[in-house]
């Protein structure tokens, strides 16, 4: 029988939250960090005691460092980075981990630079404490990366590549001191989407459209289809975002959001490699396209060679 591998590392996970609940992407980061050693979670915010308690109940988390101070209320990376550096100087972690999201990509590189270390970004697999797998060439190849001589390994993980950490843990919560306002940035305001549309990153079903839709008005077809499918979100390719058909928060792909829903329906899009990099991990992929040579057919489990303006209304009618 093969002996279980013993982990000697200490990992700090920077949790993303809204002062009320932990983001799903950070739950995946916690799961990844358990492969690296004992896990400590950092919760920095304002009025975030409930988040700290939630984090302490995650399996694999032994300690939660809770920092409750006004300068962390909105997650400004200019304030968070010095805090993480201060905690690292005190606790001496072997790994510092975050999800590979806009939040993580804003904070982690700043801390790595402060510690004079490099960063291993967008990790999709962990072989051991120093060996990581990440995609390259828009997901067409995988690279196994051996961490260098940096004393601290900074790792951002792709949320769709790791299971979300489950509850059932019994970690302890410790209060930690703030590092103060760096004075480099100031929170002005936020605009909250109140349309009630399903979040693209966490949707069970995604319906995505490409240039085949021809104009922004025709995206109503996808909205109607998503509504018929229940808890479905609508996504888009970079081409239609650049053309102004839809806002950029709907973009799926290498330079947009990376999703892995149970069902991904690609409508009127060719399947450029930049787009495939953001959705090819979906459990089931179906596509509708008039061109049988379109690359999207090569990754699809089900393909329909048909005009979308015929197929989609028929699907809506049948549903």
ABEGO torsion letter per residue (X at the ends): XBBBBBBABBBBBBBBBAGABBBAAAAAAAAAAAAAEBBBBBBBBBGAAAAAAAAAABBGBABBBBBBBAAAAAGBAAAAAAAAAAAAAAAGBABBBBBBBAAAAAAAAAAAAAAGBBBBBGBABBABAABBBBBBGGGABBBBBBBBABABBBBBBBAAABBBBBBGBBBBBBBBBBAEBAGABBBABBBBBAAGBBBAAABABBBBBBAAAGBAAAAAAAAAAAAAAEBBBBBBBAAAAAAGABBAAABBEAABBBBBBABBBBBGBAGBAAAAAAAAABABBBBBBABAABAAAAABABBBBBBAAAAAAAAAAAX
